[in-house]
Amino acid sequence: MNSTEPYSVAAREDIDTIISLLNTIYPLSDALKQAFYKHIVTLQLSPNDVLVKQGEICRYMYFIKSGAITAYSIHNRKKITTYISVENEFVSSINGLHGAAPAMETMVAVEPTTLLAMHNDVMQELFQVHFDFNYLFRVMVEKYYRDAQERSHIIRIGNATERYAYFTNTKPGYIERLPADCVAAFLDMKPATLLRIKKQAEAAALHKTSADDLCRQIDAYMQQQKPYTSKNISLPVLATALGLTTHELSVLLNSHYHLNFTDFINTHRIRHIQAQMASADNLKSYTIEALASEVGFASRSAFYNAFKKLAGTSPLQYAQTIAAGSPV
């Protein structure tokens, strides 16, 4: 897309989100709220869509409802990433604010992004008649420059590990969410360096919390929430639910349970089925395949293979042994 892409009318509930956020800084007058409802528009971007090109005039102040925007400049053929902003943040071309000068940075969507926007001409009109808008804008600009100064300091002075720590502390969760090359460019390091530091940080974090404690948390979660019953369970999904990274959970499964993720989930599924099969009423009321489907197995073959691998016998032989009253 480009800067000629049409904007559409913003939903009232989306504008209410901005108003609620700004009200935490300074209460908006009813007149200013009405101006917001009248003039704020919305724009949808896909990953890699350019919002503003370096050298263009940026005519809007943007609020990121969802998604992420990165900005970069090209200098001596080198791409210099200057910031990454995410939802609930305001972005614009600061040097070219109000259309005063061409933007020094290209602004690009990193992922599917929804923006709410107000045209600079409208903002100028509101500045003339609304004290609350002037005050809010001053606070926003002060915050932007504080953040920019901090970014400049860490990128120029900090080493790679310090830059990584800065990003994970100020943007919690986004090191997993955003593309590695995007984050690496912002932190002025190679993607391979970012991956190495990330693994080192995760290993260090594991040492801070007892692995045994983490395993007890995992066991309790598996027992109480039974996530293995979902056909859509995956390593990232389970890791997020447990407050771990995928790497941290994978390390724990391999080093403490001595299982890969698939076998870990299937072990819980098989144990659940075995407990159900121990009840004669269940065997009368359900087929073995129905019990398998109930705990998330997507196919009959996947269930039989997992049962044989983990129980050492087939489901039918196990059921016959249970029915005969023999110990298993």
C-alpha positions as CSV (number, residue, x, y, z in Angstrom):
1,M,0.0,0.0,0.0
2,N,1.0,3.7,-0.1
3,S,0.0,7.0,1.4
4,T,-2.9,7.3,-1.0
5,E,-4.7,4.3,0.5
6,P,-8.1,5.5,1.6
7,Y,-8.9,5.7,5.3
8,S,-12.3,4.6,6.7
9,V,-14.5,5.8,9.5
10,A,-13.3,4.5,12.9
11,A,-15.6,2.5,15.1
12,R,-16.9,4.4,18.1
13,E,-15.6,1.7,20.5
14,D,-12.1,2.1,19.1
15,I,-12.2,5.8,19.6
16,D,-13.4,5.2,23.1
17,T,-10.2,3.2,23.7
18,I,-8.1,6.2,22.9
19,I,-10.3,8.5,25.0
20,S,-10.0,6.1,28.0
21,L,-6.2,6.0,27.6
22,L,-5.9,9.8,27.3
23,N,-8.3,10.3,30.3
24,T,-5.7,8.6,32.5
25,I,-3.3,11.5,31.6
26,Y,-5.8,14.4,31.7
27,P,-9.7,14.4,31.5
28,L,-11.0,15.2,28.1
29,S,-13.7,17.7,27.7
30,D,-17.0,16.6,26.1
31,A,-16.3,19.0,23.1
32,L,-12.9,17.3,22.5
33,K,-14.4,13.9,22.7
34,Q,-16.9,14.9,20.1
35,A,-14.1,16.1,17.9
36,F,-12.4,12.7,18.2
37,Y,-15.6,10.9,17.2
38,K,-15.9,13.2,14.2
39,H,-12.3,13.2,12.9
40,I,-10.5,10.0,13.9
41,V,-10.2,7.5,11.0
42,T,-8.8,4.0,10.8
43,L,-6.4,2.1,8.5
44,Q,-5.6,-1.6,8.1
45,L,-2.1,-2.7,7.2
46,S,-0.7,-6.1,6.3
47,P,2.8,-7.2,7.2
48,N,5.4,-5.2,5.2
49,D,2.9,-2.5,4.1
50,V,4.6,0.9,4.1
51,L,2.8,3.5,6.1
52,V,5.1,6.5,5.3
53,K,8.2,6.5,3.1
54,Q,11.4,8.3,4.0
55,G,11.2,11.7,2.3
56,E,7.4,11.8,2.2
57,I,5.2,14.1,4.2
58,C,3.5,12.3,7.2
59,R,0.1,13.9,7.5
60,Y,-1.3,11.9,10.5
61,M,-0.7,11.1,14.1
62,Y,-1.4,7.4,14.5
63,F,-2.5,5.2,17.4
64,I,-1.7,1.5,17.2
65,K,-4.9,-0.4,18.2
66,S,-3.2,-3.7,17.4
67,G,-0.1,-4.9,15.7
68,A,3.4,-3.3,15.4
69,I,5.1,-0.6,13.4
70,T,8.9,-0.3,12.9
71,A,10.7,2.7,11.5
72,Y,14.1,2.8,9.7
73,S,16.3,5.2,7.7
74,I,18.6,4.5,4.9
75,H,22.0,6.2,5.2
76,N,25.0,5.3,3.0
77,R,23.1,2.3,1.8
78,K,22.8,1.0,5.4
79,K,19.3,0.3,6.9
80,I,19.2,1.8,10.4
81,T,16.1,0.7,12.4
82,T,15.2,3.5,14.9
83,Y,12.2,2.1,16.8
84,I,9.5,-0.6,17.1
85,S,6.1,0.5,18.4
86,V,3.3,-1.8,19.4
87,E,-0.4,-1.5,20.4
88,N,-1.5,1.3,22.6
89,E,1.3,3.5,21.5
90,F,1.2,6.6,19.3
91,V,3.5,7.0,16.3
92,S,4.2,9.6,13.7
93,S,7.1,11.3,12.0
94,I,8.3,13.6,14.8
95,N,10.7,15.7,12.6
96,G,7.9,16.1,10.0
97,L,5.1,16.5,12.5
98,H,2.2,18.6,11.1
99,G,3.6,18.2,7.6
100,A,6.4,20.7,8.4
101,A,9.2,18.6,6.8
102,P,9.7,15.3,5.0
103,A,9.9,12.2,7.2
104,M,13.4,11.0,7.9
105,E,12.2,7.4,8.4
106,T,10.2,4.8,6.6
107,M,7.4,3.4,8.8
108,V,6.4,-0.2,8.0
109,A,3.9,-2.7,9.5
110,V,5.7,-5.7,11.1
111,E,2.5,-7.7,11.4
112,P,-1.2,-7.2,10.7
113,T,-1.9,-3.8,12.2
114,T,-4.9,-1.7,12.8
115,L,-4.3,2.1,13.2
116,L,-6.5,4.9,14.3
117,A,-5.4,8.3,12.9
118,M,-6.0,12.0,13.1
119,H,-5.0,14.4,10.3
120,N,-2.4,17.0,11.2
121,D,-4.7,19.8,9.9
122,V,-7.4,18.7,12.3
123,M,-4.9,18.6,15.1
124,Q,-3.8,22.2,14.4
125,E,-7.5,23.3,14.6
126,L,-8.0,21.5,17.9
127,F,-4.8,23.0,19.4
128,Q,-6.4,26.5,18.8
129,V,-9.5,25.8,20.9
130,H,-8.8,23.0,23.4
131,F,-6.4,23.4,26.3
132,D,-6.8,19.8,27.2
133,F,-5.6,18.7,23.8
134,N,-2.5,20.9,24.0
135,Y,-1.7,19.5,27.5
136,L,-2.2,15.9,26.4
137,F,-0.1,16.4,23.3
138,R,2.7,17.9,25.4
139,V,2.7,14.9,27.7
140,M,2.8,12.5,24.8
141,V,5.7,14.3,23.1
142,E,7.6,14.4,26.4
143,K,7.2,10.7,26.8
144,Y,8.3,10.1,23.2
145,Y,11.5,12.1,23.6
146,R,12.3,10.3,26.9
147,D,11.8,7.0,25.2
148,A,13.9,8.1,22.2
149,Q,16.7,9.3,24.5
150,E,16.7,5.9,26.3
151,R,16.8,4.0,23.0
152,S,19.7,6.2,21.7
153,H,21.6,5.6,24.9
154,I,21.3,1.8,25.0
155,I,22.0,1.4,21.2
156,R,25.1,3.6,21.4
157,I,26.6,2.6,24.7
158,G,25.2,-0.8,25.8
159,N,26.7,-4.1,24.6
160,A,24.6,-6.7,22.8
161,T,23.5,-8.4,26.0
162,E,22.5,-5.1,27.6
163,R,20.5,-4.1,24.5
164,Y,18.7,-7.4,24.6
165,A,17.8,-6.9,28.3
166,Y,16.6,-3.4,27.6
167,F,14.2,-4.7,24.8
168,T,12.8,-7.6,26.9
169,N,12.3,-5.3,29.9
170,T,10.5,-2.5,28.0
171,K,8.7,-4.8,25.5
172,P,7.8,-7.9,27.6
173,G,6.7,-10.8,25.4
174,Y,7.6,-9.2,22.1
175,I,10.9,-11.0,21.7
176,E,8.9,-14.1,21.0
177,R,6.2,-12.3,18.9
178,L,8.2,-10.1,16.5
179,P,10.4,-11.3,13.6
180,A,13.9,-12.0,14.8
181,D,15.5,-10.0,11.9
182,C,13.3,-6.9,12.9
183,V,14.3,-7.1,16.5
184,A,18.0,-7.7,15.6
185,A,18.0,-4.7,13.3
186,F,16.6,-2.5,16.1
187,L,19.1,-3.8,18.6
188,D,22.0,-3.3,16.0
189,M,23.1,-6.9,16.0
190,K,23.0,-9.9,13.7
191,P,20.0,-12.3,14.0
192,A,22.4,-15.1,14.9
193,T,23.8,-12.9,17.8
194,L,20.2,-12.3,19.0
195,L,19.4,-16.0,19.0
196,R,22.5,-16.8,21.0
197,I,21.8,-14.1,23.6
198,K,18.2,-15.2,23.8
199,K,19.2,-18.8,24.5
200,Q,21.7,-17.6,27.1
201,A,19.1,-15.4,28.8
202,E,16.6,-18.2,28.9
203,A,19.1,-20.6,30.4
204,A,20.0,-18.1,33.1
205,A,16.3,-17.5,33.8
206,L,15.8,-21.2,34.4
207,H,18.6,-21.2,37.0
208,K,16.8,-18.5,38.9
209,T,13.7,-20.6,39.4
210,S,14.1,-24.2,40.6
211,A,13.5,-26.6,37.8
212,D,11.7,-28.8,40.4
213,D,9.3,-25.9,41.2
214,L,8.6,-25.4,37.5
215,C,7.9,-29.1,37.0
216,R,5.5,-29.1,40.0
217,Q,3.7,-26.1,38.3
218,I,3.6,-28.0,35.0
219,D,2.2,-31.1,36.7
220,A,-0.5,-29.2,38.6
221,Y,-1.5,-27.4,35.4
222,M,-1.7,-30.6,33.4
223,Q,-3.8,-32.2,36.1
224,Q,-6.2,-29.4,36.8
225,Q,-6.6,-27.9,33.3
226,K,-6.1,-31.0,31.2
227,P,-4.7,-29.1,28.1
228,Y,-3.9,-32.4,26.5
229,T,-7.6,-33.0,25.7
230,S,-7.3,-30.3,23.0
231,K,-6.4,-31.4,19.5
232,N,-4.8,-28.0,19.0
233,I,-2.4,-28.2,21.9
234,S,1.2,-27.3,20.8
235,L,4.5,-26.4,22.4
236,P,4.0,-22.7,22.0
237,V,0.4,-22.8,23.3
238,L,1.4,-24.8,26.4
239,A,4.5,-22.6,27.0
240,T,2.4,-19.4,26.9
241,A,-0.2,-20.9,29.3
242,L,2.6,-21.8,31.7
243,G,4.4,-18.4,31.4
244,L,7.4,-20.0,29.8
245,T,9.1,-19.6,26.4
246,T,9.0,-22.5,24.0
247,H,12.7,-23.0,24.6
248,E,12.4,-23.1,28.3
249,L,9.5,-25.6,28.2
250,S,11.4,-27.8,25.7
251,V,14.5,-27.8,28.0
252,L,12.4,-28.9,30.9
253,L,10.6,-31.6,29.0
254,N,13.8,-33.1,27.7
255,S,16.0,-32.7,30.9
256,H,13.5,-33.5,33.6
257,Y,10.7,-35.6,32.0
258,H,13.1,-37.1,29.4
259,L,10.3,-36.8,26.9
260,N,9.8,-34.7,23.8
261,F,6.7,-32.6,23.6
262,T,4.6,-35.1,21.6
263,D,5.4,-38.0,24.0
264,F,4.8,-35.7,27.0
265,I,1.3,-34.9,25.9
266,N,0.5,-38.4,24.7
267,T,1.7,-39.8,28.1
268,H,-1.0,-37.7,29.8
269,R,-3.6,-38.8,27.2
270,I,-2.8,-42.5,27.7
271,R,-2.9,-42.2,31.5
272,H,-6.2,-40.5,31.2
273,I,-7.6,-43.2,29.0
274,Q,-6.2,-46.0,31.2
275,A,-8.0,-44.4,34.2
276,Q,-11.2,-44.4,32.2
277,M,-10.8,-47.9,31.0
278,A,-10.4,-49.1,34.6
279,S,-14.1,-48.3,35.0
280,A,-16.3,-51.1,33.7
281,D,-19.1,-48.6,33.1
282,N,-16.9,-46.6,30.8
283,L,-16.0,-49.6,28.7
284,K,-19.7,-50.4,28.4
285,S,-20.7,-46.9,27.5
286,Y,-17.8,-45.8,25.2
287,T,-15.6,-47.4,22.5
288,I,-11.9,-47.2,23.1
289,E,-11.7,-44.9,20.0
290,A,-14.3,-42.5,21.6
291,L,-12.2,-42.3,24.7
292,A,-9.1,-41.5,22.6
293,S,-11.0,-38.8,20.7
294,E,-12.1,-37.3,24.0
295,V,-8.5,-36.6,25.1
296,G,-7.4,-35.0,21.8
297,F,-6.1,-37.8,19.6
298,A,-6.8,-36.7,16.0
299,S,-6.8,-40.2,14.4
300,R,-7.2,-43.8,15.3
301,S,-3.7,-44.7,14.1
302,A,-2.1,-41.9,16.1
303,F,-3.8,-43.2,19.2
304,Y,-2.9,-46.8,18.7
305,N,0.7,-46.0,17.9
306,A,1.0,-43.8,21.0
307,F,-0.7,-46.3,23.2
308,K,1.6,-49.2,22.1
309,K,4.7,-47.0,22.4
310,L,3.9,-45.7,25.9
311,A,2.0,-48.6,27.4
312,G,3.9,-51.5,25.8
313,T,0.7,-53.2,24.6
314,S,-2.3,-52.5,22.3
315,P,-5.4,-50.7,23.7
316,L,-7.5,-53.9,23.1
317,Q,-5.0,-56.1,24.9
318,Y,-4.9,-53.6,27.8
319,A,-8.7,-53.5,28.0
320,Q,-8.9,-57.3,28.0
321,T,-6.4,-57.5,30.8
322,I,-8.5,-54.9,32.8
323,A,-11.6,-56.9,32.1
324,A,-10.0,-60.1,33.3
325,G,-9.0,-58.5,36.5
326,S,-5.3,-59.0,36.0
327,P,-2.8,-56.5,37.2
328,V,-1.3,-54.2,34.5
